[in-house]
Amino acid sequence: MLSLRAAISDSFSTFDFAARRSVLVAASGGSDSTALLLLLKAWLAEHAPRTRLVAATVDHDLRQGSAEEAASVARLAARIGIAHLTLVWQGEKPGAGLPAAAREARYGLLAQAASRIGTDIIATGHTADDQAETVLMRKTRGEGRGLSGMAPATLLAGRHWIVRPLLGERREALRGDLRAAGIGWLDDPTNINPSFERARRRADMREADLAEALETAARSARQREALARAAAGLIRSCAAMPAPGLVRLDRRMLGPSDADAAVHALRVLLAAIGGTPHLADAARVEAVAGKLGAPTFRTSISRCLVAARRDGIWLCREARGLPPPRPACDGMIWDGRYRVSAGPGAADCLIAPSGSAGAGMTHPAGNLPAGPVRTALSGQPAFLQGEGRCYLLRHGSEGQRDVSDGGPREPEGWTATPVLAPWSRFLPGFDLDLARAVAALLVAPPIPDSPWHGHIVTRA
């Protein structure tokens, strides 16, 4: 067994491994994940002996010999007393964008395995070298917020935490530990294949480049967290949802005191309300924000209607580009904004925008602008069963009442729950406080606590 260096032991202690009955480790057989598997086993044996460790190897089935590589990891796991799962990416593989598709498939399979063993933690062997490569690649593409690199903990699809305990460790140091212990590892040929961007960056990276990239990541992470906290504070103090799908911003939010945070908050809200996974261009949103100080102003951006009036600034999903009626399916994401779920007794039905019928309703909350209310309600999801129509209208943050018995209702067995479009797949811990603020505003499910002790967020 590898000896556990004090620095690594301290790193493991910053995660709540002991609070889990099991932990899943993504074990490819490479040096980094092999070291993580052995080091984490030693740490758990000393600090959390009741926590079960399970290794999972994803066989992408992309090249000859991948099945044997997974089998070799399984043999290592058996030798050291760790349960092992082999997860195979089945089906047709894309001809373009293969690395991204493989990454999505890998995390999807790992999430399924984590659910199977009853844990919300997936530990990966990402190192400081991986962090530097990531930052340098993103810098080439001009990604501003992306220069913060990988977070120590990232929430996957709202349920599982991807944790990276070795993010501060150098790959060569881990390999030195493995050599000293007489333990080998597998070398993935794609890591030196120049057709892949990461392999090219790895081959060209000098020590000076790595040190600079890590400093950039640390500095950018601090700035990103600070901006997210400030934006979260503005949303908590200046935003409300008085009707389903309709958000009102107090004009104080766009004051000159913290313009950067205000623009960032507005970008995030537009993405969440419009159901878009990417934030709108910062310069464009800044230009729109500059016009919202006028008594009246109206525009569309990021699939949202933005209307400035004397009584505030109103945001809702615009009427254009809403999805056509389609069969409702359990687990589907509707319009990027709602996750549809079918419970016991759910009959076949269609899901569609509520349209003019929903917009014509009289909503119980008073003193709201008729135009934005109509647009917001017409963009809400509706379930259609037979000749009848059932609407799903969410509660807002100003406490409007349920609709009357003769009005819209949820069809039996079906629910549609808001999702946070910018983070529906990955929520980096840097944005955790901001995501919590948006979730509270849009009445989305609460975000689970991060297992990393460095993520301290403000409660709503």
C-alpha positions in Angstrom: 0.0 0.0 0.0 1.2 3.5 -0.8 2.4 5.6 2.1 0.2 8.5 2.7 2.1 11.8 2.7 0.9 14.4 5.2 0.0 16.9 2.4 -2.3 14.4 0.7 -3.8 13.4 4.0 -4.7 17.0 4.7 -6.2 17.3 1.2 -8.5 14.3 1.8 -9.5 15.7 5.1 -11.1 18.7 3.3 -13.8 16.4 1.9 -16.7 14.8 3.7 -15.8 11.2 2.8 -16.5 9.9 6.3 -20.1 11.2 6.1 -20.8 8.8 3.2 -21.5 5.1 3.5 -19.7 4.6 0.2 -17.4 6.5 -2.3 -16.9 5.8 -6.0 -13.5 6.3 -7.5 -13.2 6.7 -11.3 -10.2 4.4 -12.0 -8.9 4.3 -15.5 -5.8 2.4 -14.6 -3.6 5.5 -15.3 -1.1 6.7 -12.8 -3.2 9.5 -11.4 -6.4 7.4 -10.7 -4.3 4.4 -9.5 -2.6 6.6 -6.9 -5.9 8.1 -5.9 -7.4 4.7 -5.4 -4.6 3.4 -3.2 -4.2 6.7 -1.2 -7.9 7.1 -0.6 -8.1 3.5 0.5 -5.4 4.1 3.1 -7.0 7.3 4.3 -10.4 5.7 4.7 -8.9 2.8 6.6 -7.5 5.2 9.1 -10.2 7.9 9.3 -13.4 6.3 8.1 -13.3 2.5 8.2 -17.0 2.2 7.7 -17.0 4.0 4.4 -16.9 1.5 1.5 -14.6 2.3 -1.4 -15.7 1.2 -4.9 -13.6 1.6 -8.1 -15.3 2.0 -11.5 -13.6 1.8 -14.9 -15.2 3.2 -18.0 -14.5 1.2 -21.1 -15.2 3.7 -23.9 -14.9 0.8 -26.4 -13.0 3.0 -28.8 -9.9 1.0 -29.4 -8.6 -2.5 -29.3 -7.5 -3.7 -25.9 -9.7 -1.3 -23.9 -11.6 -4.3 -22.4 -8.4 -5.9 -21.2 -7.3 -2.6 -19.6 -10.5 -2.5 -17.6 -9.9 -6.1 -16.6 -6.4 -5.2 -15.4 -7.9 -2.5 -13.1 -10.4 -5.0 -11.8 -7.5 -7.4 -11.0 -5.7 -4.7 -9.1 -8.9 -3.8 -7.2 -9.4 -7.4 -6.2 -5.8 -7.7 -5.1 -6.1 -4.8 -2.7 -9.7 -5.6 -1.5 -11.7 -3.0 -3.3 -15.0 -3.7 -5.2 -14.8 -2.9 -8.9 -17.3 -2.1 -11.6 -16.6 -2.0 -15.4 -18.9 0.4 -17.2 -19.0 0.1 -21.0 -20.0 2.9 -23.4 -22.2 1.1 -25.8 -23.8 2.3 -29.0 -22.7 4.2 -32.0 -19.8 6.7 -31.4 -19.9 10.2 -33.1 -17.5 11.0 -35.9 -16.9 14.5 -34.7 -16.5 15.9 -31.2 -15.4 12.6 -29.8 -13.6 13.8 -26.7 -16.6 15.8 -25.5 -19.0 13.0 -26.3 -16.7 10.5 -24.5 -16.6 12.8 -21.5 -20.4 13.1 -21.3 -20.7 9.3 -21.6 -18.1 8.8 -19.0 -19.8 11.0 -16.4 -23.2 9.6 -17.2 -22.0 6.1 -16.6 -20.2 7.1 -13.4 -23.4 8.8 -12.1 -25.4 5.7 -12.7 -22.8 3.6 -10.9 -22.8 6.1 -8.0 -26.5 5.8 -7.6 -26.2 2.0 -7.7 -23.9 1.9 -4.7 -25.8 4.7 -2.8 -23.3 7.5 -2.9 -23.3 11.1 -4.2 -19.5 11.3 -4.5 -17.4 10.4 -7.6 -13.7 11.0 -6.9 -11.4 11.6 -9.8 -7.7 11.7 -10.1 -7.3 15.1 -11.7 -3.9 16.6 -10.7 -2.2 20.0 -10.8 -0.9 19.0 -14.3 -4.5 18.5 -15.5 -5.5 21.8 -14.0 -2.7 23.6 -15.8 -3.5 22.0 -19.1 -7.2 22.9 -18.7 -6.4 26.6 -18.0 -4.0 26.8 -20.9 -6.5 25.3 -23.4 -9.2 27.7 -22.2 -6.9 30.7 -22.3 -6.2 29.9 -26.0 -10.0 30.0 -26.6 -10.3 33.3 -24.6 -12.6 31.9 -21.9 -12.7 34.4 -19.1 -14.5 32.6 -16.3 -13.1 29.3 -17.5 -9.6 30.4 -16.4 -10.5 29.4 -12.9 -10.0 25.8 -14.1 -11.6 22.8 -12.4 -13.2 23.3 -9.0 -12.3 20.9 -6.1 -16.0 19.9 -6.2 -18.5 20.1 -9.1 -22.1 19.1 -8.9 -23.2 16.8 -11.7 -26.8 16.9 -12.9 -27.9 18.2 -9.5 -27.3 14.9 -7.8 -23.6 13.8 -7.7 -20.5 15.6 -6.6 -17.4 15.1 -8.7 -14.5 15.7 -6.2 -10.8 16.1 -7.1 -8.7 15.5 -4.0 -5.4 15.5 -5.9 -5.9 18.8 -7.6 -2.9 20.2 -5.8 -0.6 17.3 -6.5 1.9 16.9 -9.3 1.6 13.8 -11.5 5.3 13.0 -11.3 5.2 13.0 -7.5 2.4 10.5 -7.6 4.2 8.3 -10.1 7.2 8.4 -7.8 5.0 7.0 -5.0 3.8 4.3 -7.3 7.3 3.3 -8.4 8.5 3.2 -4.8 5.7 0.9 -3.9 6.4 -1.3 -7.0 2.9 -0.6 -8.5 2.6 -0.1 -12.2 0.0 1.8 -14.3 -1.5 1.9 -17.7 -0.5 4.6 -20.3 -3.5 5.6 -22.4 -2.2 6.2 -26.0 -4.7 9.0 -26.5 -2.7 11.1 -23.9 0.1 11.4 -26.5 -2.0 11.5 -29.6 -1.4 14.9 -31.3 -4.8 14.8 -32.9 -6.2 15.7 -29.4 -5.8 19.2 -28.0 -5.0 18.1 -24.5 -2.3 15.8 -25.7 -0.7 18.6 -27.7 -0.9 21.0 -24.8 0.7 18.4 -22.5 3.6 17.8 -24.9 4.3 21.5 -25.2 3.9 22.6 -21.6 7.0 23.7 -19.7 7.4 24.1 -16.0 7.2 27.8 -16.3 3.9 27.5 -18.2 2.5 25.1 -15.6 3.4 27.5 -12.7 1.9 30.4 -14.5 -1.3 28.5 -15.3 -1.8 27.3 -11.7 -1.4 30.9 -10.5 -3.9 32.1 -13.1 -6.3 29.4 -11.9 -6.0 30.3 -8.3 -6.4 34.0 -8.9 -9.3 33.5 -11.3 -11.1 31.2 -8.9 -10.9 33.8 -6.1 -12.3 36.4 -8.5 -15.0 34.2 -9.8 -16.2 33.2 -6.3 -16.2 36.9 -5.2 -18.2 37.9 -8.2 -20.7 35.1 -7.7 -21.2 36.0 -4.0 -21.8 39.6 -4.9 -24.3 38.7 -7.7 -26.0 36.3 -5.3 -26.5 39.1 -2.8 -28.1 41.3 -5.4 -30.5 38.6 -6.5 -31.5 37.8 -2.9 -32.2 41.5 -2.2 -33.5 42.8 -5.5 -35.3 40.0 -7.3 -38.7 38.3 -6.8 -41.0 36.1 -8.8 -44.6 37.4 -8.2 -46.1 35.2 -10.9 -45.1 31.9 -12.5 -42.2 32.5 -14.9 -42.2 36.3 -14.2 -39.3 37.9 -12.4 -39.2 41.4 -11.1 -36.0 43.3 -10.5 -35.8 46.3 -8.2 -34.0 49.1 -10.1 -31.5 49.3 -7.2 -29.9 46.1 -8.6 -28.5 48.0 -11.6 -27.1 50.9 -9.6 -23.5 52.0 -10.0 -22.2 50.6 -6.8 -21.4 47.1 -8.1 -21.9 47.2 -11.9 -19.9 44.0 -12.6 -21.9 42.0 -10.1 -25.2 43.4 -11.5 -24.3 42.5 -15.1 -23.2 39.0 -14.0 -26.5 38.5 -12.0 -28.5 39.7 -15.1 -26.6 37.3 -17.4 -27.3 34.4 -15.1 -30.9 35.3 -14.7 -31.4 35.6 -18.4 -30.0 32.2 -19.0 -32.0 30.6 -16.2 -35.3 32.2 -17.2 -34.7 31.7 -20.9 -33.5 28.1 -20.5 -30.1 28.6 -22.2 -27.1 26.6 -21.1 -24.6 29.5 -21.9 -24.6 33.0 -20.5 -25.3 35.8 -23.0 -22.4 37.9 -24.2 -21.2 40.1 -21.4 -20.8 43.2 -23.5 -24.3 42.8 -24.9 -25.8 42.4 -21.5 -23.9 45.4 -20.2 -25.3 47.5 -23.1 -28.8 46.3 -22.2 -28.3 47.0 -18.5 -27.2 50.6 -19.4 -30.6 51.1 -21.0 -32.7 49.7 -18.2 -32.4 52.9 -16.3 -34.8 54.6 -18.7 -38.5 54.9 -17.6 -39.5 52.5 -20.3 -37.4 50.1 -22.4 -38.2 46.7 -24.0 -36.0 44.2 -25.7 -35.4 40.5 -26.2 -32.1 38.8 -25.3 -31.1 35.2 -24.5 -34.7 34.0 -25.2 -36.1 36.4 -22.6 -38.3 39.4 -22.8 -36.8 42.3 -20.8 -39.2 45.2 -20.0 -38.2 48.2 -17.9 -41.2 50.1 -16.5 -41.7 52.6 -13.7 -42.6 49.8 -11.3 -39.4 47.8 -12.0 -37.7 45.6 -14.5 -39.5 42.5 -15.6 -38.0 39.3 -17.1 -39.8 36.3 -18.6 -39.4 33.7 -21.3 -40.2 35.4 -24.6 -43.1 34.0 -26.7 -40.9 33.1 -29.7 -39.2 29.7 -30.2 -41.2 27.8 -27.6 -41.2 24.0 -28.3 -44.2 22.5 -30.2 -46.4 20.0 -28.5 -44.7 16.6 -28.0 -45.3 13.5 -25.9 -44.3 14.0 -22.2 -41.5 11.6 -21.2 -40.2 10.9 -17.7 -36.9 12.7 -17.2 -37.1 15.0 -20.3 -36.0 18.6 -20.0 -38.6 20.9 -21.5 -37.5 24.1 -23.1 -34.3 24.0 -21.1 -36.3 25.1 -18.0 -38.2 22.2 -16.6 -37.5 18.6 -15.8 -40.6 16.5 -16.4 -41.3 13.5 -14.1 -43.9 10.8 -14.4 -45.1 9.3 -11.1 -47.5 6.4 -10.4 -50.7 6.6 -12.4 -49.3 9.0 -15.0 -51.2 8.5 -18.2 -49.9 9.4 -21.7 -50.1 13.0 -22.4 -48.5 15.8 -24.4 -46.5 18.7 -23.0 -46.7 22.1 -24.7 -46.6 25.9 -23.9 -49.8 26.9 -22.3 -50.3 29.5 -25.0 -53.2 31.9 -25.2 -55.4 29.9 -22.8 -52.9 30.1 -20.0 -52.2 33.8 -20.8 -55.8 34.6 -20.5 -56.1 33.5 -17.0 -56.5 36.0 -14.2 -53.7 35.4 -11.8 -54.4 35.9 -8.1 -51.4 38.2 -7.5 -52.5 41.8 -8.1 -50.8 45.0 -9.3 -48.8 43.2 -12.0 -48.2 44.5 -15.6 -50.6 42.7 -17.9 -48.3 42.3 -20.8 -45.4 40.6 -19.1 -47.8 38.5 -17.1 -49.5 37.2 -20.3 -46.2 36.5 -21.9 -44.9 34.7 -18.8 -48.0 32.5 -18.3 -48.2 31.6 -22.0 -44.7 30.3 -21.9 -45.3 28.0 -19.0 -45.6 24.2 -19.6 -49.0 22.7 -20.0 -49.9 19.0 -20.0 -52.6 18.0 -22.5 -54.6 14.8 -21.9 -57.4 13.8 -24.2 -59.6 16.8 -25.0 -58.8 18.5 -21.8 -55.9 20.7 -20.9 -54.0 20.8 -17.6 -51.5 23.6 -16.8 -48.5 23.5 -14.5 -48.0 26.9 -12.9 -45.2 27.3 -10.3 -45.5 29.3 -7.2 -43.5 32.6 -7.0 -41.5 34.1 -4.3 -44.1 36.6 -3.3 -46.5 33.9 -2.1 -49.3 33.9 -4.6 -52.1 31.4 -3.8 -53.0 28.2 -5.6 -55.2 28.6 -8.6 -58.9 28.0 -8.0 -60.5 24.6 -8.4 -61.9 25.4 -11.8 -58.5 26.7 -13.1 -55.3 25.1 -14.1 -54.0 22.1 -12.3 -51.3 19.5 -12.4 -52.4 16.3 -14.2 -52.3 13.3 -12.0 -48.8 11.6 -11.9 -47.0 14.4 -13.9 -44.8 17.1 -12.5 -42.5 19.7 -14.0 -39.8 21.0 -11.8 -37.6 24.1 -12.6 -34.0 23.4 -13.6 -31.2 25.9 -13.6 -30.2 26.0 -17.2 -26.6 27.4 -16.8 -25.8 24.6 -14.4 -28.2 21.8 -15.4 -25.3 19.5 -16.2 -22.3 20.9 -14.3 -22.3 23.3 -11.3 -18.7 24.2 -10.4 -18.3 24.9 -6.7 -17.2 28.5 -7.6 -20.8 29.3 -8.5 -22.5 27.5 -5.6 -23.7 30.5 -3.7 -25.1 32.2 -6.9 -26.8 29.0 -7.9 -28.5 28.7 -4.5 -29.8 32.3 -4.9 -31.3 31.6 -8.3 -32.8 28.2 -7.2 -34.6 30.0 -4.3 -35.9 32.7 -6.7 -37.2 30.2 -9.3 -38.5 27.7 -6.7 -36.1 25.1 -8.1 -35.1 22.1 -5.9 -32.5 23.0 -3.2 -28.9 22.4 -4.1 -27.2 19.8 -1.9 -24.3 20.8 0.3 -20.9 20.6 -1.2 -18.6 17.8 0.3 -15.7 20.2 0.1 -15.2 22.3 3.2 -13.9 25.3 1.2 -17.4 25.9 -0.2 -19.0 28.1 2.3 -22.2 29.7 1.0 -24.8 32.1 2.2 -28.2 30.6 3.1 -31.3 32.2 1.7 
